[in-house]
């Protein structure tokens, strides 16, 4: 059976950064199984559309998600990153509540 994944590479990077805001580019790359260059490109995409803001803290970068950022793609157009996060958290909570004890 062929391997496949539900999430796009952009989603994998976004979720990982949300949970690990001080992760290095290399740490992100290893976690999502992508090249450093691919992850760098995705992070630049996010910075260009203001989904993520990067700032320097000492020797590391700290990335912050802008939960008020609005998606432009038709499937989520007009929705914010925060709305998506709440929706995903609700699904996760429902799944955990439904799991057998």
SEMAR-221897 format. One line per 2 residues: number of its first residue (from 0); their letters; for each residue x, y, z of C-alpha. Coordinates in steps of 0.2 Angstrom, whole numbers, plus 5000, padded with zeros to 4 digits. Example, Ala and Ser with C-alpha at 12.3 -4.5 7.8 and 13.67 -1.06 7.14 Angstrom:
BEGIN
0 = AS = 5062:4978:5039  5068:4995:5036
REM end
This chain:
BEGIN
0 = XX = 5000:5000:5000  5007:5017:4995
2 = XX = 5011:5029:5009  5001:5045:5010
4 = XX = 4998:5059:5022  4982:5069:5026
6 = XX = 4992:5086:5029  5001:5096:5016
8 = XX = 5019:5101:5019  5013:5119:5023
10 = XX = 5001:5112:5036  5015:5101:5044
12 = XX = 5026:5116:5046  5013:5127:5052
14 = XX = 5007:5115:5066  5025:5111:5071
16 = XX = 5029:5129:5072  5013:5132:5082
18 = XX = 5019:5119:5095  5038:5123:5094
20 = XX = 5040:5142:5091  5059:5142:5095
22 = XX = 5063:5127:5084  5077:5129:5072
24 = XX = 5075:5127:5053  5084:5110:5055
26 = XX = 5073:5104:5069  5058:5109:5059
28 = XX = 5065:5100:5044  5069:5084:5053
30 = XX = 5052:5084:5062  5042:5086:5046
32 = XX = 5054:5075:5035  5058:5089:5023
34 = XX = 5073:5098:5016  5079:5113:5025
36 = XX = 5077:5123:5009  5059:5117:5007
38 = XX = 5055:5122:5025  5063:5139:5022
40 = XX = 5053:5142:5007  5037:5137:5017
42 = XX = 5042:5149:5031  5045:5163:5019
44 = XX = 5027:5160:5012  5020:5161:5029
46 = XX = 5030:5177:5033  5025:5185:5016
48 = XX = 5006:5183:5020  5008:5187:5038
50 = XX = 5003:5170:5045  5019:5170:5055
52 = XX = 5030:5183:5062  5049:5180:5065
54 = XX = 5059:5189:5078  5076:5186:5085
56 = XX = 5078:5181:5103  5096:5179:5108
58 = XX = 5104:5167:5096  5087:5159:5090
60 = XX = 5072:5164:5080  5055:5164:5088
62 = XX = 5041:5162:5077  5023:5168:5082
64 = XX = 5007:5164:5073  4995:5178:5070
66 = XX = 4979:5170:5074  4970:5185:5066
68 = XX = 4978:5182:5049  4965:5179:5036
70 = XX = 4967:5165:5023  4966:5170:5005
72 = XX = 4963:5153:4997  4945:5149:4991
74 = XX = 4943:5134:5003  4946:5145:5019
76 = XX = 4944:5162:5011  4939:5175:5024
78 = XX = 4943:5163:5039  4956:5167:5051
80 = XX = 4970:5156:5057  4963:5157:5075
82 = XX = 4946:5150:5068  4955:5135:5060
84 = XX = 4965:5132:5076  4949:5132:5087
86 = XX = 4940:5121:5074  4955:5108:5074
88 = XX = 4955:5109:5094  4937:5105:5094
90 = XX = 4938:5090:5083  4953:5084:5093
92 = XX = 4943:5086:5109  4928:5077:5102
94 = XX = 4939:5062:5096  4947:5061:5113
96 = XX = 4930:5061:5122  4924:5048:5111
98 = XX = 4939:5036:5113  4936:5020:5123
100 = X = 4942:5021:5142
REM end
